[in-house]
Amino acid sequence: MEKNSKVWLIVLFAVVVYLLMGIYGDFGKLSLAMKDFRWTFLFVLFILTTINYLFRFLKWDFFLKKAGVYLNLKDNLFVFFSGLSMIITPGKIGEIWKGWLIKDINGAELSKTVPVVIVERITDVLGLAILALFGILYYKEGIYFILALFLIFLGFLATVKSKTISNRIISMLEHRMGKYAENIKTMHKTFENTMETKGLIGMSLMSAFAWFFECIGMYLVILGFKESIDITLATFIFSFASLTGAVSMIPGGLGVAEATISGLLQFFGLTPTLSVGIAIIVRSGTLWYGAIMGLSVYLLFKREKGDKKKQRVTTLK
């Protein structure tokens, strides 16, 4: 009941956000702009977003294997895509749920899978930061925000790699965690395995490549409104807006990412109406498309498992 109420609160919050955006963009002008939009570009955005997910799935699979967790392809796809339903949680932290799904499938401990979710999320942020760096020439003020993210990551990496620091933290946590102390050691070992420098750099670059497909999608959405900006600028705006939405810790970055997209588009010359229209379409084809896909995959797989269970029970009878 509590979970359902949280979902409805997020939906209500989303309605309020888009209502305010509509007021700001002028509903009359916005409806005309939407009417003139070439909707085939939205379907292209869906395809590009899906390609992004497939590359990020390869990254997820890489980190799982590094952690010593193995799933068959079907189960792994189920876990990864089901996790997308959690992208409307603050900073996508709800994706830790994937650890519980894996535990249900093969019994793998959360102390092994939760670090994988965290490291995968870190490489997502690093990938977006790499893309955002390409647009800093357009918006120099953004460099401080991106550098701060890199510094936080380097601090976390140094903590994991340093035996002195990590041993002190583990020792301190062991006194407080009691019977869960062994899990802390397992988590640290998993972080060490998954944050091996070569693999981390490679997967961060793959993440940047994957996210670039959604940047292309935003560029095409702008073309769909019969406007045009440089693709490098579109890449910067999308990646920078995604980063601000992620670090805001607001569910799905709602309001923050949309405001950043529309604000930067206006900063670079587009009208408020078109900027709001573009932000709404882009977020529909990325955030909401992913959340609906994730929920659909989870419900279909759950139903399939339920049917198989019933068949086994019937056979035994």
N, C-alpha and C positions, 0 to 999 in steps of 0.2 A: 504493500500500500504506500509506504514511504517512498519507494523507488518510483512508482507511478506518479506521485505528486511532484517529485523532482523533475521528471520528464515534462510534465505539464507546465511547470514553472519556466523551464527552458523555452518551451514552445510559446508561452505567453510573452516572455522576454523578447523572443525573436519577432513576434507580431508587433510589439511596441517599437522595436528598433526599426523595422521596415516601414511602419506607419510614420514615424518621425522622419525617416529618409524621404518618404513620399511627400510629406508636407514641405520639407526643405527643397526638394527638386521640383515642386509645383505639380500636383497630381494631374492637372489638365495637360501641361506640356509633357510630362513624363509618359502619360498614356499614348500621346501622339508619337513620341520617340520610340516607345515599345512597339507600336503598330508598324512603324517603318523599319524596325529591326529585321534583319534577314535571319530567321530562326534556324536555318540549316547550320549556322555557325555554332548554335548551342549544342547540337548533336555532335559536331566536330569536337567541341570542348569535352563532351562526355567521353569520346574515343581517346582523346589525348590524356584525360585524367585517368582513364583505365590503363593506358600504357605506363603512366607514372606509377600506378599501383603494382603493375607486373614487375617493373624493375626494382621497386622497393621490396617486393616479395622475395626476389633473389637475394637482396641484402639481408632480409630477415632470416632466410634459410641459412645463409652463410654464418650469421652470428649464433643461431641455434646449434649448428654443428660444432662451432668453436667451443660452445658451452657443454658439448657432449650430449645434446638432446636430439633425438632422431624421430621423425614422424614420416609416415608415408605421404606421398604427394597430395592425395585427396584430403587427408586430415589436416595437413599443413596449410593448404589453401583455405580450408574451412576456418582454421584458427586465425589466420592473417586477415582474411576478408571480414570475418565476424568482428574483429577488433576495430574495424572502420566505424562501426556503429557507436564507438566511444569517442569519436573525434569532436563531439559536441560537449565533451567534459573539459574542465579547466586545464589548459596546456596539454590536452589529450592524455592526461594522466590515467584516465579510465581504461586505457589500453592495457594496463597491468592485468586486467581481467583475462587477457590471453593466457597468462600463467595458470589460472584456474581451469581454463578450457583444456590446456595440455595435461594438467594433472588428472582430469577426468578421463582423458584418452589413454595415457600410458603411465600415469602415476609419478611423473617427473616432479621433483621437489620445487617449490616456489623459489627457494634460495638459488636455484639454477636458472629459472626462466624469467623471474622479475628483473635481474640485471640485464638480460638480453633485451627486454622491452625498453629499459632505460637507455642502454647504449644505442639501440636502434633509433630512439627518439633524439638522442644527442647528435647522431649523424644526420638526421633530418634537419635539425637546426643549423648544423655546420654547412650542409649542402645549400640551404637557403641563404646563409650568410655569405658563402662564396659567390653565389649568383648576385646578391645585393651589392657586392663590391664592384661589380662591373658598371653599376650606375652611379657610383659615388661622384663621378665627374659632373653629374647633373645636379646632385643634391649633397654638397659637401658636409652639411650638418649631420647627416646620417652616419658618418664614419665613427663618431663617438659611441653610438649605440651598438654598432657591429663590433667594434674593438672591445667593448665591455663584454659582449657575449664570448668572444674568443678568449679573453682573459679568464672568465669564469670557467670555461672549458679547460684551459691549461692548468688552472688551479686544481680542478677535479682530477685531471690526468696525473698531475704531480703527486697528489694525495694517494692515488691508487698505486702508482709506480714506486713511491718512496716506502721502503721497508720500515724506516724509523717512524714516519708519520702514521702509516696504516696500522702498524703493530700497536702503537699507542691508542689509536681510536678503537681497534678491536679489543684491546685489554680493558679499556674504559667501558665499552658496550657489554663485554662479557659479564661484568659485575652487575649490570642492570638487567640483562636479558635472561639470566638464569639458565633454564633448560633449553632456551633458544640460542645459546652462545655458539653452538656448532654451526647453526645456520648462517651466522655472521661470517664465520670463516669460509664457508662454502660460497657465500655471495662475493666475498672479496676475491677468492680464487677465480670465480666466474668473470668478475670484472677484469682481472689480470689477463685471462685468456682471450676475452672478447676485445679488450682495448690494446692488443698488440699493435704497435705503431704502424707497420706496413699495411695490415688489414684495415685499420681504422682510417688511414688516409685514403686507401682505395675505395672503401665503402662510402666515405664522405663525398668523394668525387662522383661515385655512382649515384649517390643521393642528389647531388647537384644536377647531374644529367637527367635523372628522373623528374625532378621538379621543373626542369626547363620545359618539359612538354606542357605543363599547365601555364607557364609563362607565354608560350606560343599561343595557347588557347586564349589567354587574355588579349594578346595582340590581335587575334582573329575576331574576337568579340567587338573590339574597337572598330575594326574594319566593317563588321556587321552593322554598326551604327553610322556607317559612311564617314567615319573619321579616320585619321591615320597619325600614328606616332612611330618613332624609331623603335625597333624590336628590342634594342638594348635598354631603352627607357622603360618599355613595357615589362621587361624582365626585372628591372630594378623595382618598379612599383609593386609588382605582384609579390616578389620575394620579401621586400621590406615590409609590406602590409601583413604578410603571413607571419613574419617574425614578431611584429608588434602585437598581433593577435595572440600568438603563442605565449609570449612572456607576460601578457596582461593577466593571465590566469582567469579570464572571464570565459565561461563555457563556449567553446568553439571560436573564441575571439570575437564573439558577436558584438557588433557595433564598432569595435576597435578596428578590425581589419577593413570593414566596409568604409568607415570614416577615413582611414588612411588611404585607401584606393581612391575614393572620390576627392579627398583633399589634395592629394598629389596630382591627380589628373587636372584639377582646377588650377593648381600651381603652375602646371605646364600648358595652360591655355584652353582647356575644354570648359564648356558651360556647366553650371551646377546640375542642370537637368540631365545632360548626357553622362556626366560623371557618376551621378546616382544610378542611372539606368545601367551603366557598365558594371558598377560594383554589384548590383543586384543579380545580374545575369552571371557574372563570374563566380560569385559565391553560390549561386544555384547549381552551377556545373561543377563545383569543386567540393565545398563543404556539404551541402544538402544531398547531392548525388552520392557522395561517399557514405554518408550516414544511412541513407535509405538502402543502398547496396549492401552495406554491412548487416543491417537488421534483417534484410531479405534472405541473405545467405545463412545467417544464424537460424532463422525460423524454418527455412526449408530443410536444412541439415538436421535440425532437432526433430522435425516431423518425420524425416526419413528414418532416423534412429529409433523413433517411437514405433513406427510401422514394423521395422525389423524385429524389435523386441516383442511386439505382439505376435508376429509370425513364429518366433522361437517358442513362445509360451504355448501357442496353439499346437505346434508340432509335438511338444513334450506331452501335452494332454492326449 
